[in-house]
């Protein structure tokens, strides 16, 4: 029995090496710096953030266009998933007319529910 098992193990190992391995490479869904999607979220305005950067893309590596404060009214356009694994919402700050991306955990209700669909 041990001999059969000993002979079987190398065969199984070789077969395992011959099988291609699928890797998890999801399509890049994040918004590149400078991207501005259309308004796809028809929810009412009035959302806010407390001192959150409005960035040119869904990454902290993208430049900040301004800061959204708790007294600013935000209009959500849509969300995407950043390379950091967080969801980000593209907003128009109705108070100062600045457009930008804000990470959803910094927004008053967790961000938009409408996917941007890049």
N, C-alpha and C positions, 0 to 999 in steps of 0.2 A: 504494500500500500504506500509506504513512504517513497519507494522508487517511482511509482506512477505519479505521485504528487510532485516529487522533485523534478520529474521530466515535464510535467504540465506547467509549472511555474515559469520557466523561461519562455515557453510558447505563448503563454498569456501575456507576459511582459512584452514580447515582440509584437504581438497583435495590438496591444495598447499603444505602442509607439507608432504603429502604422495608421491608426485612426486619427484623422485631423481634429485638432482641438478648436472648438468654437470660442472665440473671445468676445467679450462684451464691449463692443465699440458702438455705442449709440450715436446716432447722428447729432452733430453739434447743434443744440437748440438755443444756445445763448445768443443774446443780441450783441453783435460786435460794436465796438466803440463807434459812435456816429450814426447808429441806426435809429430811425424814428417811424414806428408803425402807425397805421391809421387807427382811429378811434373805433374799437369794436365792442366796447362795453357801454351799454345804454343805461346803466344804473345812475341814480341821482348823485349829484355832487355833494360835497360836504365832508369828505374824508380828510384826515390830517395825519401829519407826522410831527414828531417833536425833535427838530434839529437834525433831520436826515438829509444827506447829500442827494441832489438830483444829478445823476451821472449820465454821461453820453452813451453808455452801454451797460449791460447787466454784469458788471464786474467792478470791484474796488480799484482795479487797475485803470479804469476809464476816468477821464477828467470829470470834475464836478462843475456843473453849470450854475449851481446855486444851492440854497438850503431851504428845505420846507420846514416851517415852524408850526406849532399847534394852533395858531390863529390863522393859518393859510388854508384856503379852500382848494382841495385837489380834485381833479377830474381823472378817473382811471380810464385808460384806453385798452390795455390788455396785459397779460403776463407771459413770462417765459421762464425757463430754468437756466440759471447761470452755471458756469463751469465749476462754481464752488458748491453746487448741489442745492442752493437756496432758490426759491422762486423770487422773481423781480417783477414789479409792475411799472409800465410806462405811464407817466402821469403828466397832466398839464396843471401847473400851479396857477389857479385862477387869480390869485392875489398879485403875482408879479409877471404872469405870462411866460414863465420858464417851463420848458418841457424837459423831462428827464426820467431816468430809471431809478427806482427806489426799491431796496430789498424789502420783501413783504413783511418780515418780522418787525420792521420799523414803522409800518403803517397801522392806522387806527383799527382796521377790521381785517387785517391780514391780506389786503390787496385785491386785485381784480380776480374774477372767476372766469374770465374769457381769455382763452389761449391765443397768443399772437399768431401762431402758425408759420413760423419762419421755415 
